[in-house]
Amino acid sequence: MEFPDRRDVDHLIDPQPLPEFARVRYEPRTERLDDPVAATRDELDALDLDDLSEGATVAVGVGSRGIDRIDEVAAAAVAGLAERGFDPVVVPAMGSHGGATTEGQREVLEALGVTEESVGAPIDARMAARELATVSVGDAETPVYFSEAALEADAVLVINRVKAHTNFTGPIESGLAKMTVVGLGKQRGAKSFHSTAIAEGYVETLTAALDVIERETPLVGGIALVENFEEEIGHLEAVPARSFLDREPELLERAYEEMPTLPVDDIDLLVIDEIGKEISGAGMDTNVIGRYRVLNAPDPETPAIDLIYVRGLTEATKGNGNGIGLADLTRRAAVDQLDMKKTYANALTSGSLSKSKLPVVAPDDEFALRTGAAALGGYDAETVRIVWIQNTQDLGELRVSDAVVGDLPEAARVVGRETVAFDDGTAGFEAATDDDPDA
């Protein structure tokens, strides 16, 4: 597909002056777990492993999110199991990610630092999944699938972060239950789950499928992580099988309290440097941007953002641009990074088609910002409310236009003043006269 060059569109929208920006450090109070590696080893004692014989194989399910120190936690779990006389094997628990291929899922784990060498165990990335049973959820009959690699083990342990989901709200969202049902369901299980969940409810579908898995597989439990505002592990605990639905609501409540959020709720234009699957299942955290764009799920009430401009993809996402459809604008450089096979594998499996639509594609940053300013209507550089972030995971450092500064909370402080400069259409920041916050 060919997109317009600057010479094709330059005359359509007049240039507009951009506001001066404040560079902001945002530091809400938070808690951090000092030694998650030691905690992982210790927490294994809370799981029912006594019935396993020496040499028993334990499948350790690891997903595709950019969880803090996930490589170290996975390695600690493997080491702790080996110390207890078991034979661990890592099984990717990421549904259709990595283009729903064995090689792609290995590639995703490697991007997260999880390799056979780093964790000290083989990785069985087969995509095969076996149907365990069919359950009724509302008006739907839903087949429940589970990874054959995990089923061949004597026990199954999952590791995942408990956090707000990007499509729905409820007493359980992203966490151990979802990792077990969707992640270890591989592509077939993930597709079956999402197809029913969109129509009949996510929590209802998770609950019904998890009941089958707990009954039909050797699931022993999971390691639940809760991250703080800085995306560091703030809490870690082992949760035995058949306790996921009891324990996760409290962990989720803690995750909501610690969840990264933007410092203000009223934004005209949000500029995001990068999106990616390791940042969020939706490429950018829908709870941060206030957009779900999912059938039968209303968008969050806050924040209220008029336009979103996405500048590019992360390296770790390996071309999976799921979530780019949540933006109103992007640029040609971002489109050039897209691997549509991986992006479509994600969209077709999840059923969340809007997240993979292409927004308006601008030739470069300068024209994208010009387009955004015009689309806002009644643009005024002195009153426009722009927030500029690297991604929706790293919100400790950001930039805001001058009109936003007066609304910043106490936990946010201005550390510099900057202006936007363009080098051949690509935006960059430079100090405004000097780097004095009061300048």
C-alpha positions in Angstrom: 0.0 0.0 0.0 1.3 3.5 -0.9 0.8 6.3 1.5 1.1 10.0 0.6 4.4 11.7 0.7 4.8 15.2 2.2 4.6 16.8 -1.2 1.2 15.1 -1.8 -0.4 16.5 1.4 1.7 19.5 2.5 -0.6 22.0 1.0 -3.7 20.5 2.7 -3.0 21.6 6.3 -1.3 24.8 7.3 1.6 24.7 9.9 0.7 25.6 13.4 3.0 26.7 16.3 3.5 24.1 18.9 3.4 24.9 22.6 6.4 24.8 24.9 6.6 21.6 26.9 7.5 20.9 30.6 9.5 17.8 31.2 7.9 16.1 34.2 8.9 13.5 36.8 5.9 11.7 38.1 6.5 9.7 41.3 3.5 8.5 43.3 4.3 6.6 46.5 4.8 3.0 45.8 6.2 -0.3 47.3 9.0 -2.5 45.9 9.9 -6.1 46.7 13.6 -6.1 47.3 14.4 -9.7 46.4 11.8 -11.4 44.1 14.2 -14.1 43.2 14.5 -15.4 46.8 10.7 -14.8 47.3 10.0 -17.1 44.3 12.1 -19.9 45.7 10.5 -19.6 49.1 6.9 -19.3 47.8 7.2 -22.7 46.1 6.7 -24.2 49.6 3.1 -23.0 49.5 2.2 -25.2 46.6 1.1 -28.9 46.9 4.2 -30.6 45.5 4.5 -33.4 48.1 2.6 -35.9 45.9 5.1 -35.5 43.1 7.8 -38.2 42.9 11.5 -37.4 42.4 12.2 -36.6 38.8 8.6 -35.6 38.0 8.3 -33.1 35.2 6.9 -29.7 35.9 5.7 -27.5 33.1 6.3 -23.8 33.9 4.0 -21.6 31.9 5.6 -18.2 31.0 3.9 -15.5 29.0 4.8 -12.7 26.6 4.3 -9.5 28.7 7.2 -7.2 29.7 6.9 -8.2 33.4 9.6 -6.8 35.6 12.5 -9.3 36.0 10.4 -12.1 34.5 13.5 -13.9 33.3 14.9 -13.9 36.8 11.6 -15.1 38.4 11.3 -17.8 35.8 14.9 -19.0 36.4 14.3 -18.9 40.2 11.2 -21.0 39.8 13.0 -23.5 37.6 15.9 -23.6 40.1 13.6 -24.0 43.1 11.8 -26.9 41.4 15.1 -28.6 40.4 16.4 -28.3 44.0 13.3 -30.1 45.1 14.2 -33.0 42.8 11.9 -32.2 39.9 12.5 -31.8 36.2 11.2 -28.5 35.0 10.4 -27.5 31.4 9.3 -24.0 30.3 6.1 -23.9 28.1 5.2 -20.6 26.4 1.8 -19.6 27.8 0.9 -16.8 25.3 -2.1 -18.0 23.2 -1.5 -16.8 19.6 1.4 -14.4 20.2 4.5 -14.7 18.1 2.4 -15.3 15.0 1.0 -18.5 16.6 4.1 -20.4 15.6 6.7 -22.4 17.6 9.5 -20.2 16.3 7.6 -17.0 17.0 6.8 -17.9 20.6 10.5 -18.8 21.2 11.4 -15.5 19.7 9.0 -13.6 22.0 10.4 -15.3 25.1 14.0 -14.6 24.0 13.0 -10.9 23.6 12.0 -11.0 27.3 15.4 -12.6 28.3 13.9 -16.1 28.7 16.0 -18.7 26.9 17.0 -22.2 27.7 20.4 -21.0 28.9 19.0 -18.2 31.0 16.3 -20.2 32.8 18.3 -23.5 33.0 15.6 -25.6 31.5 14.4 -26.8 28.0 11.6 -24.8 26.3 8.8 -26.8 24.7 7.1 -24.3 22.4 4.8 -26.7 20.5 1.6 -25.0 19.5 -0.5 -28.3 19.7 -3.4 -28.1 22.1 -5.8 -30.9 23.1 -9.6 -30.4 23.7 -10.4 -31.3 27.3 -14.2 -30.8 27.3 -17.0 -28.5 26.2 -18.7 -26.2 28.6 -21.8 -24.1 28.5 -21.4 -20.4 29.0 -24.7 -18.5 28.6 -26.0 -19.5 25.2 -22.6 -20.7 23.9 -21.0 -24.2 23.9 -17.3 -23.6 24.3 -14.5 -26.1 23.8 -11.7 -25.8 26.3 -8.1 -26.5 25.0 -4.9 -27.0 26.8 -1.2 -27.2 25.7 -0.1 -30.7 24.9 3.4 -29.9 26.1 1.9 -29.0 29.5 -0.4 -32.0 29.6 2.5 -34.3 29.1 4.1 -33.0 32.3 3.4 -34.4 35.8 2.5 -31.0 37.1 1.8 -27.5 35.7 2.8 -24.2 37.3 2.0 -20.8 35.8 3.8 -17.4 36.3 2.0 -14.2 35.6 1.3 -10.7 36.7 -2.1 -9.8 38.1 -3.3 -6.5 36.6 -6.2 -4.7 35.0 -7.2 -6.3 31.7 -7.3 -4.3 28.5 -10.8 -5.5 27.4 -13.0 -5.8 30.5 -13.4 -5.2 34.2 -14.4 -7.7 36.9 -13.3 -9.5 40.0 -10.7 -11.4 38.0 -8.9 -9.9 35.0 -5.4 -10.5 33.9 -3.6 -13.0 36.1 -3.2 -16.7 36.8 -6.6 -17.7 35.7 -6.3 -16.0 32.4 -2.8 -17.3 31.9 -4.0 -20.9 32.5 -7.1 -20.7 30.3 -5.9 -18.5 27.4 -2.1 -18.6 27.5 -1.8 -22.4 27.9 -4.8 -22.9 25.6 -2.4 -21.9 22.8 -4.0 -20.4 19.6 -7.0 -22.8 19.6 -7.8 -22.2 23.2 -7.3 -18.4 23.0 -9.6 -18.2 19.9 -12.3 -20.4 21.6 -12.1 -18.3 24.8 -12.3 -14.9 23.1 -15.1 -15.9 20.8 -17.3 -16.8 23.7 -16.1 -14.1 26.1 -17.0 -11.3 23.7 -20.6 -12.5 23.6 -21.2 -14.1 27.0 -18.7 -12.3 29.3 -15.0 -12.6 30.1 -15.3 -13.6 33.8 -18.0 -16.1 33.1 -16.0 -17.8 30.4 -12.8 -17.8 32.4 -14.5 -19.3 35.4 -16.1 -22.1 33.4 -13.0 -23.0 31.5 -10.8 -22.9 34.5 -13.0 -25.4 36.3 -12.4 -27.8 33.5 -8.7 -27.3 33.5 -8.4 -27.7 37.3 -10.3 -31.0 37.0 -8.6 -32.4 33.9 -4.9 -31.3 34.2 -2.2 -31.6 36.8 -2.3 -27.9 37.6 -0.6 -27.3 41.0 -0.8 -23.5 41.1 0.9 -20.3 40.1 3.3 -17.5 41.0 1.4 -14.2 41.1 3.2 -10.9 40.7 1.8 -7.5 41.4 3.8 -4.5 40.0 4.0 -1.0 41.4 3.7 2.3 39.6 7.3 2.1 38.4 6.5 -1.3 36.8 8.7 -3.0 39.5 7.6 -6.1 41.4 5.9 -4.9 44.5 4.4 -8.2 45.7 4.9 -11.9 44.8 3.1 -15.0 46.2 2.4 -18.6 45.3 -1.3 -19.4 44.8 -2.3 -23.1 45.0 -4.6 -24.6 42.3 -8.3 -24.2 43.0 -7.5 -20.9 44.9 -7.1 -18.6 41.9 -10.6 -17.3 41.9 -10.5 -16.7 45.7 -7.1 -15.0 45.8 -7.0 -13.0 42.6 -9.6 -10.4 43.4 -7.6 -9.1 46.4 -4.4 -9.1 44.3 -6.2 -7.3 41.5 -7.4 -4.6 44.0 -3.8 -4.0 45.0 -2.8 -3.9 41.3 -5.4 -1.2 40.6 -4.0 0.9 43.5 -0.5 0.6 42.1 -1.4 0.8 38.4 0.4 3.4 36.3 -1.8 6.2 35.2 -1.4 9.5 33.5 -1.1 12.5 35.9 -4.1 14.3 34.3 -7.4 13.0 32.9 -8.3 15.8 30.4 -6.1 15.6 27.3 -6.5 16.9 23.8 -3.7 15.0 22.2 -1.7 12.1 23.6 1.6 11.3 21.8 3.0 7.8 22.4 6.5 7.0 21.2 6.1 3.3 21.1 3.6 0.4 21.5 4.3 -3.3 21.8 3.0 -6.6 23.1 5.5 -6.7 26.0 4.0 -3.4 27.2 0.4 -4.5 27.0 -1.7 -7.1 25.3 -3.3 -4.2 23.4 0.0 -2.7 22.5 -0.8 0.2 24.8 -2.6 -0.2 28.1 -6.3 0.6 27.5 -6.8 1.5 31.1 -4.1 4.3 30.7 -5.6 5.7 27.5 -9.3 5.2 28.3 -10.1 3.1 25.2 -11.1 -0.6 25.0 -12.7 -0.6 21.6 -14.3 -4.0 22.2 -17.8 -5.2 21.4 -20.1 -5.3 24.5 -17.5 -3.5 26.7 -17.9 0.2 27.4 -14.7 2.3 27.4 -13.4 3.5 30.8 -14.8 6.8 31.9 -11.3 8.3 32.4 -9.1 9.6 31.1 -10.8 11.7 28.4 -8.4 11.8 25.4 -9.6 13.4 22.1 -6.8 12.2 19.9 -3.9 9.6 20.1 -0.8 9.7 17.9 1.4 6.6 17.9 5.0 7.1 16.6 6.3 3.5 16.4 6.6 0.0 17.7 9.1 -1.5 20.2 11.8 -3.8 19.1 10.6 -6.6 21.4 7.1 -6.7 19.8 8.8 -8.1 16.7 6.3 -6.4 14.3 3.2 -7.3 16.2 1.3 -4.0 16.0 -1.9 -5.1 17.7 -3.2 -1.9 19.3 -2.3 0.5 16.6 -6.0 0.7 15.8 -6.5 2.4 19.1 -4.7 5.4 17.8 -6.2 8.1 15.5 -2.8 8.9 13.9 0.4 7.2 13.2 3.4 7.8 10.8 4.9 5.9 7.9 7.9 4.9 10.1 5.6 2.9 12.4 3.7 1.3 9.5 7.1 0.1 8.1 7.7 -1.7 11.3 4.5 -3.7 11.1 4.4 -7.5 10.6 0.9 -7.9 9.4 1.0 -11.7 9.8 1.7 -11.5 13.5 -0.7 -8.6 13.9 -3.5 -10.4 12.2 -2.8 -13.6 14.1 -3.4 -11.7 17.3 -6.5 -9.9 16.0 -8.2 -13.0 14.5 -7.6 -15.0 17.6 -8.8 -12.4 20.0 -11.7 -11.2 17.9 -10.8 -7.6 18.8 -10.5 -6.5 15.2 -10.5 -2.7 15.8 -7.2 -2.9 17.5 -5.4 -3.9 14.3 -7.0 -1.3 12.0 -4.7 1.2 10.5 -5.3 4.8 11.6 -4.5 7.8 9.4 -0.8 7.5 8.3 1.2 10.7 8.2 4.5 10.9 6.3 6.4 12.1 9.4 6.1 13.6 12.9 5.8 17.2 11.7 2.8 16.6 9.5 1.2 14.2 12.1 1.3 16.9 14.8 0.0 19.4 12.3 -2.8 17.1 11.4 -3.6 16.5 15.0 -3.7 20.2 15.8 -6.1 20.8 12.9 -8.4 17.9 13.8 -8.8 19.2 17.4 -10.6 22.3 16.0 -10.1 25.8 17.3 -6.4 25.1 18.0 -4.5 27.4 20.3 -0.9 26.7 21.2 -1.4 28.5 24.6 -4.4 26.3 25.7 -3.9 23.0 23.9 -3.5 20.1 26.3 -0.8 17.7 25.0 0.8 14.9 26.9 3.8 13.1 25.4 4.9 9.7 26.8 7.4 7.0 25.8 4.8 4.2 26.3 1.9 3.4 28.6 4.2 1.4 30.9 6.8 3.9 31.7 5.0 6.9 33.0 7.5 8.2 35.5 9.0 10.6 32.9 6.8 12.5 30.5 6.3 15.8 28.8 3.2 18.0 29.0 2.3 21.3 27.2 2.2 24.4 29.3 -1.6 24.4 29.6 -1.4 21.1 31.6 1.2 22.2 34.1 -1.2 23.9 36.5 -3.3 20.7 36.8 -0.4 18.3 37.7 -0.8 16.5 41.1 1.6 16.9 44.0 3.5 13.7 43.0 4.5 15.3 39.7 7.2 18.0 39.4 8.6 19.9 36.5 12.3 19.3 35.9 12.9 21.2 32.7 11.4 23.2 29.8 11.7 22.1 26.2 10.6 22.9 22.7 9.9 20.5 19.8 12.4 20.7 16.9 12.2 18.8 13.7 15.0 17.1 11.8 13.8 16.2 8.3 10.3 15.8 9.8 11.3 13.8 12.8 10.5 15.3 16.2 13.0 15.8 18.9 13.2 17.9 22.1 15.7 20.6 23.0 16.0 22.8 26.0 14.0 26.0 26.0 16.5 28.8 26.5 17.9 26.9 29.6 16.9 23.9 31.7 15.6 25.9 34.7 12.1 24.6 35.6 11.1 28.1 36.4 12.3 29.5 33.1 
